[in-house]
Amino acid sequence: MIKKTTHIQDSLKLLGAIPTIELPVPEFLYIATENARCPKAEIFIKEGDYVKLGQKIGVRHAAFFDQPIQATCSGTFVGYEKHYHRSGKLVNFMKFQNDFKDTWDESIHERTQEEIDALTKEDMIEIVKNCASVGLGGSSFPTYIKMQTTHPIDQILINGIECEPYINADHRTMLEDSEKLIEGIMYLQKAFMCHKALICIKSKYKDIDLALTELLKHYPDSGISVCKVKNYYPQGWEVNMIKEATGIKVETGKLPSEYGIMDFNVSTVVGIQEAIRYNMPVYQRRVTVTGDGIKVPSNFVVRVGTPAKYLIDACGGYTDDTNKVFILGGPMMGASLPSNDCILTKTVTSIIVLNERKYREEPCIRCGSCVMSCPVGLKPVEIMNTMRSMPVDKEKVKFLNPLKCIECGLCTYSCTSNIPVTDYVKRAKVIARLK
């Protein structure tokens, strides 16, 4: 019987119980000059220059914002190399030779509590902007733009749901950086003059619930509490999280702020805490390295700019010599790369290495599983068939509204014929954006 798919098999989720290992910083680190949101960059240093950890070394330019680029080690700028980015594209990276001294840039300094208490919302936005804080759950959307809302905020939701299989980075963050998380939430409460804040987690994560509930006993008047939501995919999608936690349905085309809600990923909040307390950019992060293609799946704290191969070697290498599939991010929404020649950017939550399996694509049997499973109510099979018909009917593509797609991957996962339906929908989104 065909039915709606809401649960994804995850045999390695127990990795969330394994403490994080802080890896030594490698000899060479790499910083992308561009990313998915910023196609251009202006670089302030030249080959041979010495840089300090946290130093502003350039700025990326996007259509409506700029994003500072900071060094993630102290050492020498060697030159440029091309490597794979988390977007799946081959892009230019700046190569730095680490001097292993971690000499901090003069801009990095701890603010006193009195200084923090005196900060206005505008001050905090400027700090977050200068520290290049972005959505660390994978969105990479600039945090300062989100904070610029003029809508009154009644409640702040912190997304710790981490609903994709395999990933455990936020799980470990909530257990190991819980005090930073609470402090960061308090800064956001101050910025938005909002007392109520909910840390949203899946109800099955008893360890996180216990740890955060015990910690919050030391902050009895904080207005912060743990909100347990259902255990399904894609519960971490902000629209589903908000509906489950508050009962409010955010309509397509609307922002949560229009409903009095502001939501952030847990790792993003820790990054905000470090920016406001220390004026520090995100120079390192937690990363899950897992999959049946490596020997010892692990959770690591690593520097931004670390090569993926360095982490794979730290896991004991590959299980065997069979071909591997490399995914940066989650298996449902991450980018599949042709090799391990990829670099960790600040929004990479995981590296998944799987043994390659051959799947035979069968003809569509019109079972409807993709339609029933789509969380935004699209008809993926119709979009796919429209894209397969040549020439493509652009008006029909737009009528089917593929831009609503959140690229959760459920249509492909639920397909009984092994058709990569999501790929067709992604291509339809490109056509739908054409004027």
N, C-alpha and C positions, 0 to 999 in steps of 0.2 A: 504494500500500500504506500503510495506517495504521500508524504506529509511535509510540513514546514520544518526546515533544518534550523536548529537553534544551538546545538552543542557540537563542538569541534573536538575530535579525539586528541588528547595530549598526554602521552605516556611519560613525559619528562617534567611535568609541572612541579613535582616534588623537589626539583632543583631549587625552588624558592626557599627551602629549609637550609640550604647550604650557605654558610657565611661568605661574605665577599672577600676576595684576595686582592690586596693592593699590589699591582705588578710594578717592577722597576721600570723606569722610563727608558725607552730604547735610545740608541745613539742618534737616530734620525727621526724627526717628526715632520709632518706635511700638513700645510694649511691651504685649503682651496681658495683660489682667487675669486671664484664665482660659485653660485649654488642655484637651486631650482627657482628661487624667488628673485635673485639678483644676478642678472646676466653680464654685468660689467663691474670692473673694479679699478680703483686708483691705488697704486702701491707707493708707500712713502719711503721705502728703503731700497738699496741696491745690493747686488751680489758682493759678498765680503763684509757687509756691515754686521756689527755685533748688536744683538737685541736682548732685552730683558723680559723675564716672565711677566705677562700681562701688559706689555707695551703695545700701544696702538701702532700698527705697522701698515695700515691701509684702510680703505673704506669701500664697501660694495654698494653699487647703485641699483635700485629697483625703480619701478615706474612711479611709486609714490612715497618711497622712503629710502634712507641710506642706512647702512649697517656697518659699524666699525669692525675691523679685523684686528684681533690681538694675538700676540705670540703666546704659545703654550709651553715654552721652555726658555731658558737663557742660553745663548750660544750664537752661532754664526749662520747668516743667511747664505746658503750655498748656491741656489739657483732654482730653476723651474723643472718640473717633471710632470708627465701626464699619468694619471691613475684614475681608476673608477671611483665615482662619487656615489653617495647613497641614492641619488636620483636615478642611477643606472647609466649615467653618461660618463664618457671619458673627458675629464676636464684638467685644466692646469692647476698644479699644486706648487706652493712655495716649499722648498726643502730647507730644513734647519738642522745643523749639527749641534747636538746637545752638549753643553760643557759640564753637565751634571752638578752645577752649583746652585741652580734655582735662584738666581739673583733677581729679586722682585723689582719691578718698575716702581718709580717714586709715586706713581698715581695710586698704588695699592696701599691703603692705610685703614686702620680700624677707627670707626667713629665711636665716640663715647655715647652712653645712653642719653645724656643730655642733648647731644647733637641730633641723635635720632628722634628724640621726642619733639624737637623743634622743626623737623622736616614737614613740609606741606605735601599735599598730593602732587603738585607740580614738581616739587623737588625730587620726589621719589620717581616720578616718570622720567625726569632728566637723567637720574642716576641709572635707572634700568636701561634707558636708551643708550647711554654712553658705554655701558657694560655689555651691550649687544645681546641682552636676554631675549630668548625666543622660546616657543613652545617645545619643550624637550620630550614630549610624548611622541614626537615625530612630525608635528605640523610645521614647525620652524617659523610660525607666524610671529612677528615682532611683538613682544609683550607690552612695550610702551604704547603701541597703537591701541591695543586692547584696553589699556588702563586709561586712555584719554576720553572714554565715554562720558557724556554729560548726563546720561540717565541716572536717576537715583537708584542705588543698589540696596536691596533689602536682605539679600543673603548671598554668601560666597560658597561655591561648591568646589571641593578639591577632588580631582579625579585620580583615585588610586585603584581603579577597577582592573586595569591591565587585562582585558578580556581575550586578547589573542593568545593562542597556545604557544608554549615554549618560553615566552618572555617572562623574566623575573626581576628585572632591574628596579622597577618601582616597588615591588614587594620588599626587596632588601633595603631600599631607601627608607621606607616607612618604619622598618625595624631598627635600622642602624643610624639613621639621621633624623630620628623622630623629634628631638628637641629643636633642631634647625627648622624642621617642617612647621612646628607649632609657632616658633618665632616668626617665620616668614608669613604665616597666616595672620598673625597679629599685626604685622606691617600692612598687609592688605586691608585688614579691618580698619586700621587707622586711616589709610589712604581714602577708602570709600565711605568712611564714617558708618560702618556697618557692623552690628554686633553679632549677628548670626552667621556661623560658618559650619559646613558639614564636610567631613572627610568621608568620601564615598568609597566603600570597599565591597567586594563580593562577600556574601554571608558565610561562605565556606571557609574564609580565611580567619580561623579562630585565633591564630598567633598574633596577627596584626590587631585584631579587635582587642585582645587582652592587653597588648603592649601599649596601645594608644589610650585605651580607657584608663589604665593605671597611671599613665603620665598625665592625663588631663585632670586627675584628682588634685594635682598640684596647681592647677589653674581653674579653680571652681567658678570664677566669674568671667571666664574668657568668652563664653558664648560659642565655644567650639565643641562639637560632638562628633561621634562616629555614626555614620549612616550605612547600614547594611542593605545592599541591594541584591537582586536575584542573580543566579549563576547561569548566565547564558551569553551567547555571542550574537550581536555586538553590543553588549550592555555598556561598554566603555564609550560608545558614540555619544557625544554630548547631549543630543536630543533625547536618547533613551535614558541616559543618566538623570537628566533633569526631570523627565516625566516620572521616573521611578522614585526619585528622592523628594520631589516637591508636589507632584501631581499636575504640574504645569506642562502643557504641550507647546513647544516652540514651533510655530508654523514655518513652512519653507519660505525662504527669503527674509526671515526675521532674525534678529540677533538676540541671544539670551538677555543682554543688557536691557532690551526693550521690555522685558518682563521683570526687571529688577534683579536679575541674576548675573553674577560674574563667575566664570569657572576657569580653573587652572589645573594642569597636571601636577602631581606631587613633586616630581623632579624639577619642574619649572619653579615651584614655590621655594624649594631649597636654593635654587639659583638666585631667586629674588632676595632671599635672606643674606646670601653671601655678597650680593651686589650692594645692598643697603648697609650692612654691617661693616664690610671690608673694602667696598668699592672694587670688588673683584669680579672679573668676567668668568664665564664657565670655561675653565681650562682643563678639567677632567670630569669624568662621569662614570656611572656604573653601566656595565655592559654584560649581557648574558651571552655566553658562547656555548652552543648546544647543537644537538642533532645526532642522528645515528652514524654520521660520517666521521666523527672525531672520537678519540678514546676516552677523555675525561671531561664531560660537560662541566662548566664552571661559571661562577659569577666573579667579575673583576671590576676594580676601579682602575681606569687607565687614562692617560693623557689624550686629550683631543689631538688628532693628528697621527695616532699610532696606526701602523699598517695592520691589516687584518691577519696576515700571515704570522705576525708576532704573537697574537693571541692564540691562534690555532696551534702554534708550536708550544705555547704554555699549557695547552690542554693535552699534550702528549702526541700531537700530530693526528694524522688520519688513521682510521681503523684498518684500511686496506688500500690497494691500488686501483680500485674501481673509480669510474668517473664520479665527480661530486657536483652537487648543485649548491651554489652559494647565494644566500639571501641576506641582505642587510635590512633589519627591521623584522616585523612579524611575518610568519608564513602566509598570512591572508592578505596583508596590505603592503608588505615590504617589496623591495626591488630585487629581482633575480639578476645576478651578474654572471658574465661568462668566465670569470676566473677569480682567484683569491687576491688579485692585485688591486685591492680597494683599501680606502683609508677611512678611519673612524672620524666622522664629524660630530659636532655636539648633539645632533639629533638622532644618532644611531643608538637604538636601544638594545640591539642584539645582532649577533652573527649566527646564522643557522647554516650548518653544513650537513647536507643530506646525501646519502648514496643515491645515485641516479637510477630511476626506474622508468622503463619505457611503458607508455600508455598508448593504447590504440584508440584513436578517435573514431566513434561510431556515428551513424546518422542520427539526427535528432528524432526522438520518438514522440515529441510533444506531450511529455508526461506532466509538465506544469510545475515541476519541483522548483525551478528557478524563480517562477512567478510567486509561488507560495512563500518562498524563503526570503524574497527581497524585502529588507526592512523599510524601504521608502516607497513601496507600492508600485514599482516599475514592472514592465513586461519585458524582461531581458531577452526572451526568445524572439519577440517581435523586432526588437532592436537589432539582434543578430541577423535575422533573416533580411531585414532592410539593408543592412550593411553588406550582405552577401550578394544582393541583387545589383547587377551592373547595367547601366550606370546607377550610382546611388541616388536615391530620391532624397535630396537634401531637406525639402520641406517636410517630408514624412518623418525624417530623423528628428527634426526639431519638434514636430508634433508629439513624438514619443517621449520627449523631455528627458534625455539622458543626463542632462546637467544636474538632475536631482541625485544621481548615483554618488554614493560615498566611497565606492571602490572597496567594499568590505570583502569581496571575493566569494560570497555565499552562492552566487549563481553558478560559478565554476565548481565550487566544492560539492554542491548538491546535484550537479548534472550527472544523470545516470549513463550518459553516452561519452563521458570524458571530453567534452567540448570546452575549450577555454572561452567561455561566454563573456567573462569580465573583459577580456582583451577587445572583443567587438564593441562593448559598451564604452570602453575608454576611447576607442577610435571614433565612435559616434559623438562623444563629447567634443572632440576637436571640430567636427563638422558643425555641431550645434552652435559653436561659438562664432562661426563665420557669418558675416553680415550679407 
